[in-house]
Amino acid sequence: MKTAICYYSRHHGNTLKVLQAMADVGDIDLIDVTKQKAALADYDCVGFASGIYGFEFQKAVVEFAHQQLPQSKPVFFVYTYGGAKGNGAKTMAEIAAEKNCPVLGEFSCKGFDTFGPFKLVGGIAKGHPNEKDMENARRFYQEIQAACEGGMKR
Ligand SMILES: Cc1cc2nc3c(=O)[nH]c(=O)nc-3n(C[C@H](O)[C@H](O)[C@H](O)COP(=O)(O)O)c2cc1C
């Protein structure tokens, strides 16, 4: 099973760290949405991933999904956040619904955050994603893989 995860990760590379843990246990291409387009039709399953900025997925990921996500493709969502995830992946779930894409699951964990005033106190969610977060991320992807492969056999 081949998976693409289309991501945006800039603040501290927190989201990318989580995705790299997932890529340890699966056949995953990590696609930076600011750098490349992708033939998402060629993948069995597509993930979208972002840090949370202003309570939402970064706009480039939302736009990428609007433009590139094929109809009916199984999807999942991954995000990291400092302490207030807001709407989380809600906008992404709406795009998936518009395109009749089944949502296989959602993973989130805290990510080190030094945005704005948090910088003055040395940041929040220090040390995250930590080893436990990575372990949870690996397990999550294995569940996604099982769900997607189950769907492919049906
Ligand atoms: C401009 C900006 C806005 C942010 N907004 C939020 C937010 O609304 N809620 C939150 O919990 N964290 C917020 N954060 C913290 C990030 O979501 C968190 O550090 C995340 O792990 C960053 O992911 P990245 O390192 O992959 O970019 C914000 C960070 C930045 C730089």
The ligand as an SDF file (V2000), in Angstrom:
LIG
                    3D

 31 33  0  0  0  0  0  0  0  0999 V2000
    1.8720   31.8060   13.6740 C   0  0  0  0  0  0  0  0  0  0  0  0
    1.5630   30.6860   14.6290 C   0  0  0  0  0  0  0  0  0  0  0  0
    0.2490   30.4870   15.0390 C   0  0  0  0  0  0  0  0  0  0  0  0
   -0.0510   29.4290   15.9400 C   0  0  0  0  0  0  0  0  0  0  0  0
   -1.3380   29.2470   16.3200 N   0  0  0  0  0  0  0  0  0  0  0  0
   -1.6350   28.2600   17.1820 C   0  0  0  0  0  0  0  0  0  0  0  0
   -2.9870   28.0230   17.6110 C   0  0  0  0  0  0  0  0  0  0  0  0
   -3.9250   28.7000   17.1940 O   0  0  0  0  0  0  0  0  0  0  0  0
   -3.2120   27.0300   18.5060 N   0  0  0  0  0  0  0  0  0  0  0  0
   -2.1970   26.2370   18.9980 C   0  0  0  0  0  0  0  0  0  0  0  0
   -2.4730   25.3450   19.8200 O   0  0  0  0  0  0  0  0  0  0  0  0
   -0.9150   26.3910   18.5810 N   0  0  0  0  0  0  0  0  0  0  0  0
   -0.6190   27.3710   17.6870 C   0  0  0  0  0  0  0  0  0  0  0  0
    0.6780   27.5390   17.2700 N   0  0  0  0  0  0  0  0  0  0  0  0
    1.7000   26.5510   17.6910 C   0  0  0  0  0  0  0  0  0  0  0  0
    1.8790   25.4550   16.6330 C   0  0  0  0  0  0  0  0  0  0  0  0
    0.6350   24.8630   16.2740 O   0  0  0  0  0  0  0  0  0  0  0  0
    2.7660   24.3040   17.1440 C   0  0  0  0  0  0  0  0  0  0  0  0
    4.0060   24.7950   17.6080 O   0  0  0  0  0  0  0  0  0  0  0  0
    2.9780   23.2870   16.0390 C   0  0  0  0  0  0  0  0  0  0  0  0
    3.5670   22.1330   16.5830 O   0  0  0  0  0  0  0  0  0  0  0  0
    3.8360   23.8420   14.9110 C   0  0  0  0  0  0  0  0  0  0  0  0
    4.0310   22.8430   13.9460 O   0  0  0  0  0  0  0  0  0  0  0  0
    5.3200   22.8540   12.9770 P   0  0  0  0  0  0  0  0  0  0  0  0
    6.5650   22.9390   13.8370 O   0  0  0  0  0  0  0  0  0  0  0  0
    5.1990   21.5580   12.2450 O   0  0  0  0  0  0  0  0  0  0  0  0
    5.1560   24.0450   12.0740 O   0  0  0  0  0  0  0  0  0  0  0  0
    0.9900   28.5700   16.3990 C   0  0  0  0  0  0  0  0  0  0  0  0
    2.3100   28.7840   15.9650 C   0  0  0  0  0  0  0  0  0  0  0  0
    2.5970   29.8290   15.0920 C   0  0  0  0  0  0  0  0  0  0  0  0
    4.0270   30.0290   14.6330 C   0  0  0  0  0  0  0  0  0  0  0  0
  1  2  1  0
  2  3  1  0
  2 30  2  0
  3  4  2  0
  4  5  1  0
  4 28  1  0
  5  6  2  0
  6  7  1  0
  6 13  1  0
  7  8  2  0
  7  9  1  0
  9 10  1  0
 10 11  2  0
 10 12  1  0
 12 13  2  0
 13 14  1  0
 14 15  1  0
 14 28  1  0
 15 16  1  0
 16 17  1  0
 16 18  1  0
 18 19  1  0
 18 20  1  0
 20 21  1  0
 20 22  1  0
 22 23  1  0
 23 24  1  0
 24 25  2  0
 24 26  1  0
 24 27  1  0
 28 29  2  0
 29 30  1  0
 30 31  1  0
M  END
$$$$
